Amino acid sequence: MSSFTSTTWNVTATDEDRALKAKHAAMWASGNYPAVVDEVVHSLGGILVEAIDVRAGQRVLDVAAGTGTSAIPAARRGADVSATDLTPELLAVGRAAAESEGIRLTWQTADAEALPFGDGDFDVVMSSIGVMFAPHHRQAADELVRVVRPGGTIGVLSWTPMGFIGQLFATMKPFAPPPPPGASPAPLWGSVEHVRDMFGDRVDEVVARQRALRVDRFATGADFRDFFKTNYGPTIAVYRFIADDAERVAALDADMASLGDRFLDDGVMPWEYLIVTARRR
């Protein structure tokens, strides 16, 4: 059976940062992110595991693992997997899925910017559309590097700034509250230059692959908008922020539908992402 640890390793420095992390955890627990995973993005986790070529017996950490879309495929390969996320509700969904398959792995609530592991504890550290949402990119990158052993592999899959989800965040930005001090836009993790800058000379053998997820879930831009308004935490948070302003809600409704229509072509939307793999020096 899978094991589950609900205690957060909380070494964040300030009350403000702890409050920010609690807000992020609640945001991802709102709506129904598992529906977004199951109906749209589930395949990305396995794609990252294949890109890394996770192998039996390796010690693997999935950071910001969500419902375990990378952790579970890695465990299927016989790896010794730990899955962490800031939102315990998402981990609980992953744990139930793993147990239904009889797959063994460890689930632990933890902050990607303060991982509860020792230096070099893992052979592989990975994250699929997860760590990109940690607000302080440098701090999160430092943790990815710290907990992988020298010679071990880091693999990160992220939405790109100019791809569909990057443009979704650009569309929502004028309607959203200002970001907290020191926070970086999540889609920057989809820029090769940004990732290289964060990892610096601590890694080598850097390989970047830009691809697109084929999404055929939505018939119209309005269909996409309504699904994300109901299920996707970041979109729900923006609509809540402007809920008392009917004109702004209507404007965001129109912009979201327009974005979806712009990317739709014969019932298919390409959602661009970047995979970066690297070896710790």
WODAHU-V846403 format. One record per residue. N is the residue number from 1. RES is the residue in three letters. PSI is psi in degrees with one decimal (none if undefined). D_LAST is the distance of its C-alpha to the last C-alpha in Angstrom with 1 decimal. Layout:
# WODAHU-V846403
N:RES:PSI:D_LAST / N:RES:PSI:D_LAST
This chain:
# WODAHU-V846403
1:MET:153.3:34.9 / 2:SER:149.0:32.1 / 3:SER:155.8:31.6 / 4:PHE:129.2:31.7 / 5:THR:123.6:30.9 / 6:SER:-5.2:32.4 / 7:THR:125.6:31.5 / 8:THR:136.1:29.2 / 9:TRP:94.2:26.6 / 10:ASN:94.3:28.1 / 11:VAL:20.3:26.4 / 12:THR:151.0:27.0 / 13:ALA:-27.4:28.4 / 14:THR:160.0:31.7 / 15:ASP:-37.3:34.6 / 16:GLU:-39.9:34.2 / 17:ASP:-39.3:30.6 / 18:ARG:-40.3:31.9 / 19:ALA:-38.6:34.8 / 20:LEU:-44.0:32.6 / 21:LYS:-38.2:30.5 / 22:ALA:-38.8:33.8 / 23:LYS:-41.9:35.1 / 24:HIS:-43.8:32.2 / 25:ALA:-43.3:32.6 / 26:ALA:-36.8:36.3 / 27:MET:-45.5:35.8 / 28:TRP:-19.0:33.8 / 29:ALA:-16.4:36.4 / 30:SER:162.3:39.2 / 31:GLY:-136.7:40.7 / 32:ASN:72.4:39.4 / 33:TYR:-34.8:35.7 / 34:PRO:-30.3:35.8 / 35:ALA:-39.0:38.5 / 36:VAL:-42.4:36.2 / 37:VAL:-55.3:33.6 / 38:ASP:-38.2:36.2 / 39:GLU:-15.0:38.1 / 40:VAL:-55.2:35.6 / 41:VAL:7.3:31.8 / 42:HIS:-37.5:31.4 / 43:SER:-18.3:29.9 / 44:LEU:-34.6:26.8 / 45:GLY:-46.1:25.2 / 46:GLY:-33.5:25.7 / 47:ILE:-41.8:24.5 / 48:LEU:-43.2:21.0 / 49:VAL:-40.4:20.9 / 50:GLU:-40.8:21.9 / 51:ALA:-37.4:19.3 / 52:ILE:-28.3:16.5 / 53:ASP:57.4:18.7 / 54:VAL:139.4:18.7 / 55:ARG:157.4:20.1 / 56:ALA:137.8:22.5 / 57:GLY:-13.4:21.3 / 58:GLN:146.6:18.0 / 59:ARG:116.0:17.7 / 60:VAL:134.1:17.6 / 61:LEU:125.7:18.1 / 62:ASP:112.5:20.0 / 63:VAL:136.7:20.1 / 64:ALA:52.6:23.4 / 65:ALA:-16.1:24.5 / 66:GLY:-124.7:28.2 / 67:THR:9.8:30.3 / 68:GLY:28.9:27.5 / 69:THR:-22.7:27.5 / 70:SER:-37.2:24.0 / 71:ALA:-43.8:24.1 / 72:ILE:-46.7:27.3 / 73:PRO:-35.1:26.3 / 74:ALA:-40.0:23.2 / 75:ALA:-34.0:25.5 / 76:ARG:-28.6:27.9 / 77:ARG:-1.6:25.4 / 78:GLY:10.6:25.4 / 79:ALA:157.5:22.2 / 80:ASP:99.9:22.4 / 81:VAL:136.1:22.3 / 82:SER:131.5:22.6 / 83:ALA:126.3:23.8 / 84:THR:150.2:24.1 / 85:ASP:156.2:26.1 / 86:LEU:-20.8:28.1 / 87:THR:103.3:31.3 / 88:PRO:-27.0:32.6 / 89:GLU:-35.4:35.3 / 90:LEU:-41.1:32.7 / 91:LEU:-36.0:31.1 / 92:ALA:-36.5:34.6 / 93:VAL:-44.4:35.2 / 94:GLY:-41.8:32.0 / 95:ARG:-44.2:33.0 / 96:ALA:-39.9:36.5 / 97:ALA:-42.6:35.2 / 98:ALA:-43.6:33.0 / 99:GLU:-32.8:35.8 / 100:SER:-23.6:38.2 / 101:GLU:-6.1:36.1 / 102:GLY:28.0:35.7 / 103:ILE:134.5:31.9 / 104:ARG:125.3:30.1 / 105:LEU:169.6:27.4 / 106:THR:135.9:27.0 / 107:TRP:130.3:27.9 / 108:GLN:128.4:27.3 / 109:THR:125.5:28.2 / 110:ALA:156.8:25.4 / 111:ASP:126.2:24.3 / 112:ALA:-22.0:21.1 / 113:GLU:-0.5:20.8 / 114:ALA:69.1:21.3 / 115:LEU:139.5:20.0 / 116:PRO:50.4:21.8 / 117:PHE:160.2:18.9 / 118:GLY:168.4:17.0 / 119:ASP:131.2:13.4 / 120:GLY:27.0:11.4 / 121:ASP:-17.9:14.7 / 122:PHE:150.7:13.9 / 123:ASP:-32.5:12.6 / 124:VAL:133.9:13.3 / 125:VAL:128.1:14.0 / 126:MET:163.0:16.4 / 127:SER:126.8:19.3 / 128:SER:117.3:22.2 / 129:ILE:47.4:24.4 / 130:GLY:-67.8:23.7 / 131:VAL:-22.4:21.1 / 132:MET:-23.7:22.4 / 133:PHE:-2.3:25.5 / 134:ALA:133.0:24.0 / 135:PRO:-30.6:25.6 / 136:HIS:96.7:23.0 / 137:HIS:-42.8:20.1 / 138:ARG:-42.0:17.8 / 139:GLN:-41.9:18.5 / 140:ALA:-41.9:17.9 / 141:ALA:-40.8:14.5 / 142:ASP:-40.0:13.5 / 143:GLU:-40.4:14.7 / 144:LEU:-44.9:13.0 / 145:VAL:-41.1:9.5 / 146:ARG:-43.2:11.1 / 147:VAL:-4.8:12.7 / 148:VAL:143.3:10.1 / 149:ARG:155.8:8.7 / 150:PRO:132.2:5.4 / 151:GLY:-9.5:5.8 / 152:GLY:172.6:8.2 / 153:THR:137.8:9.7 / 154:ILE:132.3:11.0 / 155:GLY:127.5:14.4 / 156:VAL:131.1:17.0 / 157:LEU:126.6:20.5 / 158:SER:150.2:22.6 / 159:TRP:144.1:26.0 / 160:THR:157.0:26.1 / 161:PRO:-38.8:28.2 / 162:MET:-6.7:30.8 / 163:GLY:-177.4:31.0 / 164:PHE:-49.5:33.7 / 165:ILE:-35.3:32.1 / 166:GLY:-41.7:30.7 / 167:GLN:-28.2:34.3 / 168:LEU:-47.2:35.7 / 169:PHE:-34.7:34.0 / 170:ALA:-36.7:35.3 / 171:THR:-39.6:38.7 / 172:MET:-22.2:38.7 / 173:LYS:-44.7:37.4 / 174:PRO:-16.1:40.9 / 175:PHE:-8.8:42.3 / 176:ALA:158.1:39.6 / 177:PRO:156.9:39.4 / 178:PRO:145.2:37.3 / 179:PRO:154.7:33.7 / 180:PRO:157.1:32.9 / 181:PRO:133.9:31.6 / 182:GLY:-5.5:27.9 / 183:ALA:144.9:27.6 / 184:SER:148.8:26.0 / 185:PRO:132.0:27.5 / 186:ALA:-43.0:25.9 / 187:PRO:-8.1:25.9 / 188:LEU:-26.9:23.6 / 189:TRP:-15.4:20.8 / 190:GLY:9.2:22.4 / 191:SER:123.3:21.6 / 192:VAL:-42.5:18.7 / 193:GLU:-40.4:18.8 / 194:HIS:-45.0:18.9 / 195:VAL:-43.1:15.8 / 196:ARG:-39.8:13.8 / 197:ASP:-40.8:15.3 / 198:MET:-38.4:14.5 / 199:PHE:-31.4:10.7 / 200:GLY:-144.2:10.6 / 201:ASP:11.6:8.0 / 202:ARG:-11.1:5.6 / 203:VAL:159.2:5.1 / 204:ASP:-172.3:6.3 / 205:GLU:44.4:9.2 / 206:VAL:127.0:11.1 / 207:VAL:127.4:14.5 / 208:ALA:133.6:17.4 / 209:ARG:123.7:20.8 / 210:GLN:124.9:23.9 / 211:ARG:180.0:26.7 / 212:ALA:135.4:29.8 / 213:LEU:129.5:31.1 / 214:ARG:113.2:34.8 / 215:VAL:117.3:36.9 / 216:ASP:26.6:40.5 / 217:ARG:-24.1:41.4 / 218:PHE:130.0:43.4 / 219:ALA:-30.5:46.7 / 220:THR:165.9:46.9 / 221:GLY:-36.2:45.1 / 222:ALA:-34.7:47.3 / 223:ASP:-45.5:46.3 / 224:PHE:-49.7:42.6 / 225:ARG:-47.3:43.5 / 226:ASP:-36.1:45.6 / 227:PHE:-43.9:43.0 / 228:PHE:-34.2:40.3 / 229:LYS:-31.9:42.9 / 230:THR:-35.0:43.6 / 231:ASN:-26.4:40.2 / 232:TYR:114.7:37.2 / 233:GLY:-51.0:36.5 / 234:PRO:-36.7:35.4 / 235:THR:-42.0:38.5 / 236:ILE:-42.9:40.8 / 237:ALA:-40.5:39.6 / 238:VAL:-45.1:40.6 / 239:TYR:-35.9:44.0 / 240:ARG:-37.0:44.6 / 241:PHE:-33.1:44.0 / 242:ILE:15.0:46.7 / 243:ALA:-28.8:49.0 / 244:ASP:2.5:51.9 / 245:ASP:94.7:51.9 / 246:ALA:-35.2:53.5 / 247:GLU:-41.6:53.1 / 248:ARG:-37.7:49.3 / 249:VAL:-45.2:49.0 / 250:ALA:-38.4:51.0 / 251:ALA:-41.9:49.0 / 252:LEU:-39.6:45.7 / 253:ASP:-47.5:47.3 / 254:ALA:-42.4:48.3 / 255:ASP:-38.8:44.9 / 256:MET:-44.0:43.0 / 257:ALA:-39.6:45.5 / 258:SER:-41.4:45.3 / 259:LEU:-48.3:41.5 / 260:GLY:-44.4:41.8 / 261:ASP:-35.5:44.6 / 262:ARG:-33.1:42.7 / 263:PHE:-14.9:39.9 / 264:LEU:134.4:42.3 / 265:ASP:106.8:43.4 / 266:ASP:43.4:45.8 / 267:GLY:6.7:44.6 / 268:VAL:138.0:40.8 / 269:MET:128.7:38.2 / 270:PRO:121.7:34.7 / 271:TRP:105.1:32.1 / 272:GLU:139.2:29.1 / 273:TYR:163.8:25.6 / 274:LEU:131.0:22.0 / 275:ILE:127.5:19.3 / 276:VAL:125.2:15.7 / 277:THR:148.0:13.0 / 278:ALA:160.9:9.3 / 279:ARG:131.7:6.2 / 280:ARG:133.7:3.8 / 281:ARG:none:0.0
